[in-house]
Amino acid sequence: MIDLRSDTVTKPTPAMRKVMAEAEVGDDVYREDPTVNRLEAHAAELLGKEAAIFVPTGSMGNAIAIKLHTRHGQEVICDDRAHILDWELAMTAWFSGCLARPVPTSNGILSWSAIEPYVKNPGPFNAHTAMVNIEHPHNMGGGTLYRIEAIDEICERAHARNLKVHMDGARLFNAVARTGLTPARIVKNVDTVMTCLSKGLGAPVGSVLAGPADLITRARTHRKQLGGGMRQSGILAAAGLVALEESPRKLYADHENARLLAKAVGIDPATVQTNIVIFEIASDPASFIAGLKQEGILASAIGGQKIRLVTHYDVSRQDCERAAQVLRTLI
Ligand SMILES: *Cc1c(COP(=O)(O)O)cnc(C)c1O
């Protein structure tokens, strides 16, 4: 099977398996796992933040970040297709007691001028806006990217209004590969950032949340509340360290492969910025997906007439050439 459903389907590399087997471990809830401590320190440095915490999933990282920046009864601004809005099971409401306030966009990418009308001040008529969530790259927008100037402007203007900014950077390293900017530069002005080790970087489990040291200390309590206090998690963190070390340079190939698939489905490859291709079909999505499967190709139907393809290191150039051929025929 050529699995283009998601970049979460990658299997750990032989190098990851080896370090996992040999990882030095301890009880991480006591902060005694040297490998987790190493991963957290390394991630904080790479992201240019004071501290970082290893969390089991990106969703947990986002949920904790929102908790850190809000109080119950406030609003969280996000775009109208945000992962926190559509794919995190209403955790903003459930855990943080806040309302997600979606701002309409065409491709998931916000601007300060789009955000500003939705910012509310406290008073007898409005819930107070606490924060802005920006997703970079944007998953359901099709791997789309913010311009760095737009990120900086959103942060500057949001901070001037006393709003915090969290970056859902699940695929931050895809943005790094595409723009050539360092991760630390991209996230320089956001208050917190979450990035996944378990997507294109290929670790079997885990994400990191980075930000100011006092917030990350509080994040440890919230992680425990959510059942994310892991014990000898150095076995997982070891793979995460390899993922950060070795995988970012492989992401260029994923982007090239995504452009190849885009061409096959009639999308201008120049509009594909990272490793996600979203396209619409005229026929029934379920039978389209079934037809692909019969040819050994897995893709996702993501609602309406939309199909999503995601490239990653477990699909080769050759796999993508074959998938492109099948897609062209089916369409
Ligand atoms: C995958 C993803 C997450 C986190 O997903 P988990 O499966 O919980 O690790 C968060 N945000 C975006 C944009 C994602 O694509």
The ligand as an SDF file (V2000), in Angstrom:
LIG
                    3D

 15 15  0  0  0  0  0  0  0  0999 V2000
   -1.7510   16.4510   13.7030 C   0  0  0  0  0  0  0  0  0  0  0  0
   -2.0030   17.8040   14.1400 C   0  0  0  0  0  0  0  0  0  0  0  0
   -2.0510   18.1350   15.4980 C   0  0  0  0  0  0  0  0  0  0  0  0
   -1.8910   17.1370   16.6290 C   0  0  0  0  0  0  0  0  0  0  0  0
   -2.3040   15.8860   16.3560 O   0  0  0  0  0  0  0  0  0  0  0  0
   -2.1070   14.6250   17.3330 P   0  0  0  0  0  0  0  0  0  0  0  0
   -2.6230   13.5280   16.4890 O   0  0  0  0  0  0  0  0  0  0  0  0
   -2.8960   14.8920   18.5430 O   0  0  0  0  0  0  0  0  0  0  0  0
   -0.6430   14.5000   17.6290 O   0  0  0  0  0  0  0  0  0  0  0  0
   -2.2500   19.4540   15.8370 C   0  0  0  0  0  0  0  0  0  0  0  0
   -2.3670   20.3850   14.8950 N   0  0  0  0  0  0  0  0  0  0  0  0
   -2.3020   20.1300   13.5870 C   0  0  0  0  0  0  0  0  0  0  0  0
   -2.3830   21.2340   12.6010 C   0  0  0  0  0  0  0  0  0  0  0  0
   -2.1340   18.8200   13.1550 C   0  0  0  0  0  0  0  0  0  0  0  0
   -2.0790   18.5600   11.8470 O   0  0  0  0  0  0  0  0  0  0  0  0
  1  2  1  0
  2  3  1  0
  2 14  2  0
  3  4  1  0
  3 10  2  0
  4  5  1  0
  5  6  1  0
  6  7  2  0
  6  8  1  0
  6  9  1  0
 10 11  1  0
 11 12  2  0
 12 13  1  0
 12 14  1  0
 14 15  1  0
M  END
$$$$
